[in-house]
Amino acid sequence: MRAGTVTVTPCDSKGTWLVMLHGEHDLATRLLLDEQTRAIWPLCTVAVVDLSEATFVDSGVIRWLMSVERELAEAGTFTLSIVEGPSGTVADRLFGLLRMRYAVDCYATREDALAQTRPLKRPSGGPLHRAGAHQTSIPRRHAA
């Protein structure tokens, strides 16, 4: 298996960051994910994690995504959005199986994710996931 790469890019001066995963990601790339992103989380109000170019994603990446959401939540202001890519991609199939679309905001394209994201204030003592804070996060292609 060939290890994947991570690209981290600031999108604006308001704290929006794009994290793109390319190639194969598993336990071997978890340290790379942490190293590449650790410094941005304290600055981040909006994180878009693009998995559309990932060719393999294991449960370690899912745990990493959940820890990212916890870290952003602890900062007080956060939005985490995931770009799954078009229907049939690795992330689309995995998130469908794991029902991750109910836990995090998922989008088919990076443009959709960036257009829909906005920082949300987490109510003190409120739930980690923003259920009820805004409309459903299930992309139109997944809504029944």
VENJORA-V383300 format. One line per field, one symbol per residue. ss: DSSP state (H for helix, E for strand, L for the rest). A space follows every 10 residues. Layout:
# VENJORA-V383300
ss: ???
This chain:
# VENJORA-V383300
ss: LLELEEEEEE LLLLLEEEEE EEEEELHHHH HHHHHHHHHH HLLLLEEEEE EEEEEEELHH HHHHHHHHHH HHHHHLEELE EEELLLLLLH HHHHHHHHLH HHLLEEELLH HHHHHHLLLE ELLLLLLLLL LLLLLLLLLH HHLL
